[in-house]
Amino acid sequence: MSERKLAAETALIHGGLERSQFGETAEALYLTSGFVYESAEQAEARFKGEDDGFIYSRYGNPTVGLFEQRMAELEGTETCFATASGMAAVYSALTCQLKAGDHVVASQVLFGSCLQVITSILPRFGVEFTLVDGADLAAWEAAIRPNTALFFCESPANPTLALVDIAGVARLAKQADACFVVDNAFASPAVQNAKNLGADVVVYSATKHIDGQGRCLGGAVLCSNDFFKEKLQPFVRHAGPAMSPFNAWVLAKSLETLDLRVDRMSSTTAKIATALEAMPFTEKVSYPGLSSHPQFSLAQSQMKSGGSLLTLRVKGGKAEAFKFLNNLQIIKISNNLGDSKTLATHPATTTHRTLTGEDREICGITDNLLRLSIGLEAPDDLIADIERAGTSKT
Ligand SMILES: Cc1ncc(COP(=O)(O)O)c(C=O)c1O
């Protein structure tokens, strides 16, 4: 191969591929938990780190390694560790570096489980936290304490699609000497490069757009070699959040079509968001690709498109939101997202159910809020389904 750097699309199809003696076209699946050594000396050398090679699939596996290499190429980080789920990635990225007495600053609108980790699990181990309005850079700055060790955000945030100025927060994190971890799952790597915007560590739920076909759970932590060696590897080897080789194989193959799928999903979402703004049952649509989004100019500067998620506030409350969901025919009710199938959820009673009513109100997770994850169906079919559900009399 020439020395010329490959474009991301090409790297995602050929990157990391080492063919076995059979010369297979598609990537081989090494569904093995362990590895054998040629000698006791070789086993000893592997454990000492003096001999490259695999030890045990909790530490690393060739198929998982293929997925990790493609993810690192995609984000432009030095390395990647693949995890069993998105939450395993979030938890590992935080826990591997925090200790009792540290302080975390995080945006207040987060996926329910991310919020639980920061506000209820980590405090049990002596980690303090402050939640801030993610859109307000002054609030991030004001929250910094001498013991602030980590900044965390999602942008767009689940479920409200509020954005965080990632480059702005990265600058503050640097000044505070804190590690900035960005959960980029909602945007996907096809829409936003959090590493280039200044994140120190980027995490994904690969369950979402990266699989994109609702088949398996997965996650990824993307970081520098130093962070991996000093913080992440010593944690994950023993805590054991590793990805299954089977899931890694599915996800590595899915990366080959990530750009195509997310491009198409985003263009359909933009059409649906525009159509929804004119529908009679709509109180408000939030989509980073619409000029009505309060952070539209930030979206334009840090995202390649508006992405594949939008929120709809229907006129009325919970009853009207449920009526809308129950009248959908093509679109399915599900809390998953990033799938080829369009999925709708009611965050207040599902993904964000554990928040107190007051916290939901602060975050804008009202009873009439619905989150739509737009898939690969024909846009006109989806618009017709939405219009029928929203205008149904029963
Ligand atoms: C922003 C965000 N982060 C993390 C996760 C967790 O991912 P997983 O379900 O793969 O554990 C989700 C799941 O919806 C999410 O939306």
The ligand as a Gaussian input file, in Angstrom:
#p B3LYP/6-31G(d) Opt

LIG

0 1
 C      -26.231000       9.758000      25.238000
 C      -26.205000       8.308000      25.643000
 N      -25.130000       7.825000      26.273000
 C      -25.071000       6.532000      26.665000
 C      -26.107000       5.671000      26.418000
 C      -26.006000       4.260000      26.893000
 O      -25.764000       3.355000      25.868000
 P      -26.037000       1.797000      26.006000
 O      -27.509000       1.625000      26.010000
 O      -25.341000       1.208000      24.814000
 O      -25.432000       1.360000      27.281000
 C      -27.246000       6.131000      25.767000
 C      -28.386000       5.224000      25.521000
 O      -29.450000       5.640000      25.098000
 C      -27.299000       7.497000      25.344000
 O      -28.365000       8.005000      24.721000

